[in-house]
Amino acid sequence: MQFRLSQAARSEGHRLHSHDRLDSTNSEALRLAQEGEAGPLWVTTRRQEAGRGRRGNAWTSPEGNLAASLLLPVAGVAPEMIATLGFVAGVALVDAIRDCCRLSPSSGTRSEGCDDEVAEALTPQAERGDALLPQGIACASDTIHLKWPNDVLAGGAKLAGILLEAETLPGGRRAVVVGFGVNVAAAPEGLPYPAVALASFSAADAPMLFEILSERFVEAVRIWNKGRGFSNIRRRWLERAAGVGAPVSVRMAEATLTGIFETIDEGGRLVILAPDGTRRTVTAGEVHFGSAATAA
C-alpha cells in the first residue's frame, strides 16, 4: 500500500511523508511543525495506533483505512478564518469520495494508477453528472453528505471524520494541521452510531482515495483563498450537507437545542430556526437528525 500525491498537489509544492506505523498523523505533523517544518506537508501512515477525533475521542484506524494529515502554512490568514479550513477539508473529502465512486464502483475493477482517471473525474461534467455512475451502484452522489461540523456520512452512517488542530509555536508562528480519517477497508463496531466503510460500495483503496483527496484539497483551498473566498466554500459545503431544511437537535454542554437546520453562517456556525421563530447559532455540539441521528 503505497501513498502518492497527485500531480496538482506536487505542482503546488505539497510534499509527503509516508510511514508504516504512527501514533497519530496529526501528532506527527505537529511534531514536525515544532521542529521548524512549515508545510504544505502531508503525513500518512498504513496503521495509526492512537488516532483521535473531536473532543479527544479515540479514532480507530486499522491498516487499510486512511489516516492522513496536512500541515498547512497559514501566513496571511486572519485568525478568525483558521477554523473555516475544516469546511475546505469537508468539501474536498466529499468530492474525493464521490470521485472514487465514479472511478471505482464496487462492481467494477480498480485501476492501479489513477492520474488520468482523476483528471477525467474532475471535469465539470463529471462533477455535476451522477449519470456517470453505472446503474445499480449504491454510491450515488446523493448518498454521500457532510454532517456539521466535521463528519462525512454515507447513507446516514459515519464514513469519515476531520480534525483541525492549531498550535502557536515559539516566535508566534501558527501551525495548522488538518487530519482526515476515513473508514476505507473496515468500519469500527460497537459504536453508539452507525458506521460504514468505503469498501461496501467502492473498490477504491486508501492510496487511491488519498491521491484524489490531495488533488481535491488543492482545488478547494485555492477557492478558499486564505479565507477571502469562504463564501464560495460555504455554498459548496451547503450543497453537500446532510439535513439542511430538516429538523435537527444539537446536544451542547449546557443544553439541547432543537429546531430546523437552516444554514451555516459566514463563520461556519450552525444556524437553527427554533420553534418560536428565533434563530440560534451553535459553535460546537453533537448533531442529531431525527431517527437517523449519529453522534460525532
N, C-alpha and C positions, 0 to 999 in steps of 0.2 A: 504494500500500500504506500505509494509514493505521491506526495503532495507537490503541486507546482502552481505557480502563479499564471494568470492569463497574460497574454501579450499586452493588453491595455494596462494592466497593473504594473507590469515591468516598465512600460513606457513612461508611467507616471512616477517612477523612482521607487516603487514598492520593492521590498526585499523579503525574504522568507528564511526563518529558522525553523527547521523541522526536527522533531525529536521522536524517539521511540516511546519514552515514558516521562511524564512530568507530574508534579503535584497539581498544578493549575496553570493553564496557558496565560490567564490574566496575571497571576502572581509572577510568572517568569517575565512577562512583558514589563511589569512594573519594576522588577529587579534590574532589568536591562536599562530602564529609564534612570534609575538611581545611579547606575554606573556611567551615565552620560549619553546613552543612546537616545536619539531624538525621533527616529522614525521618518517616514512610514515603514513600519516593520511588522510583518505577520509572524505569529508564533503558532505552530501546530504540533500536535502530538498524536501518536497512534493510540496511546492509552493515558487517560487522565485519572489520577488517583485521589485527588482532593478538590474536585471541582466544586464551585459554589454558585448559587443563584442569588436572586434578590433577597434582601433581609437576612443574609447569611445562611440560607437554606442550602443543603447539600445538592449537588447536581451529579447524577450518575452518568459516567461516560466510558463504557467499556470499549474495547477495541472494535473497530468497525463503525462507530459513531463519529461524528465530527465535533472536535473541540479545537477552536481556533480563536485567536485574539489579535487585534490590530492596535499597535501603538501609533498614535497619530500626533503629528506636530500641530499645535493649536495657536501658534503665534498670530496675533492679529484678530483672534476670535474674542468677542465680548464675553465676559464670564457668564452672563445670564443665558448665553446661547449654547454653552457646552452641553447642557442636558438634552438639547434637541438633536444631538448626534444619535441618540437612541432611536429616533424616528427615521433618520437616514438609514441606520442599520436595519430597521424593520422593513422598510421599503425594498432595500437591496436583497435581503434574505428571502422575502416572499417571492420576489421576481426570480431569484435564482432557483428556488424550489419549483416554481411553475415551469421554468425552462427545463429543469430535469424531467418533469412530467412529459413535456413535449418531445424532448430528445430521447428519452429512455423510458417509455411506458413499461409496465410490468409484464406485458405480453410480448414485448419486443426484445431485441438483442442490444446490449450496451456496447457502444463503440469504445475502444481503448483510448483513442485520442479525441479530444473534443474541441480543439481550437476552431476548426472550420464549422462545426455544428453550432458552437456558441455564437459565432458571428452571424450565422443564419437565424438563430433564435432571437437575436437582439434586433432584428429588423423591425420597423414599425408594424408591419403586417403581422409578424409573429407575436409581437407584444399584445396586439389587440385581438387576434383571432383565435378563439377557442376551437374553431373548425379544424385547426391543425392537429388537434388531438384525435387519435383513432377512436372509432365508435366503441363504447363499452368500457373505456378506461375510467376508473373511478376518480382519477386525479384531475378533474376539470378545474379550471381556474376558480370557479365559483365555490369550490370546496376548501380552498386554502386562504386563510384570513389572518389578519393581525388582531391580537387582543391587547387592549391597552393595559399596562404601558409597554410590555416588553416580551410578549409571547407570540408564537405562531401556532395556529390551530389548523388541523386537517379534519374536516367533517366534525368539528366541535371538540376534537381531542387534541391534547397538547403534543405538538411535534417538536417545538424548538423554543429556546429562551435566549434572551440577550441581556448581558450585564455590562453596564457602563460604569467605569471606575475612574476617578481622578485623584491625583495627589499633587501637592505643592512641594517641589523639590528645593534643596538648598540653592540660594540665589534667586528664589522666586519663580523659577521656571515651572510650568504646569505640565504634568504628564497625564495624558488621557488614553485609556485603553477601552476598546470595545470588544467584548467577548461574545462568541457565538457557540451555543451548544445545540446540536441537532441529533435527534434520535434517527439515525440512518439505518443501521443494521438491526437494532433492537430497541424496544421501549421498556422502561422500568415497570415493574409490577408492584402491587401493594400500595399504590398511591391513593390519596383521598380524591383524586380526579382522574378521568380517563386520559390515557396517553397512547400515542401511536408512533410507529416507525415508518420512515420513508420507504423501506423495503416492502411494505404491504401494498404499495401502489406504484412503485417505480423500481427499475433495475439499476438506477444510478448508485454509485458508491460514494464514500466520503471524499476521496480525491476529486472526483468529477464535480460534486457539489461545490467543493472549495474553489476549484478553478473558476467556475461560473460565478460564484459569490464574489471573488476578487475582482472580476470584471464589472459586475453589477454595482459593487460598492464604489468603484471609481466613477461610474456614471452618476450615482446618487449624490456623492459628496461634491461633485462638480456642480450639480444643480443647487445644492445647499449653499455653496459659495461662502464659507466661513460664517454662516448664519444669515447672510443677507438674502438668500433665496429660500428661507424656511417656509414661506407661504406656499411655494410650489411643492415642497416636500410634504407639507401639511395636507395639501389637496390630494397628492398621490397616496398618502397614508390613509386618509379617509375613504378613498376609493377601494382600498384593500382591507378595510376594517370590518370586524365582526360586530353586529349588534347596533349599528347606527340607526336611530329612529325606533328602537325597541326598548322594552322595559329592562332595567339594569339595577343591580344593587351593588354598593361598594362598602365593604367592611373596613372601617378605619379603627384606629386605636381607641377613639373615644365614642364612636357611634357607627351605626349602619345607615347609609343614605340610599334611598330608593327614588326612582323616577324614570325618565326616558333619557337614554344616551343620545344627546343632541349633536355634539361635535367635540373637537378639541380646539382650544384657543391658540393664539399666536405664541404662547409659551409652552404648548404641549399639554396643558392641564385638561382633564376630563370635564366637560360641561354637561351637567344633568339638569333637566327640566323637572322640578319637583311637582308633586300633585297639587300644590297650592298655587302653581303658576310661576313661582320664583325660580331663578337659575342659580345653581351652586357649582363652584369649581372645586375639583379634587386634585391634589398634588400627589397623593400616594394612597394605596389601599388595594384590597383584594376584590376583583371584579367578578360578578356572577351574572349570567344571562339566564334567568328562568330555570327550568328543569335541566338545561344543558350546561349549567354553570361548571366552570373549572376554577380551582384555586391556584393562584400564582405560586 
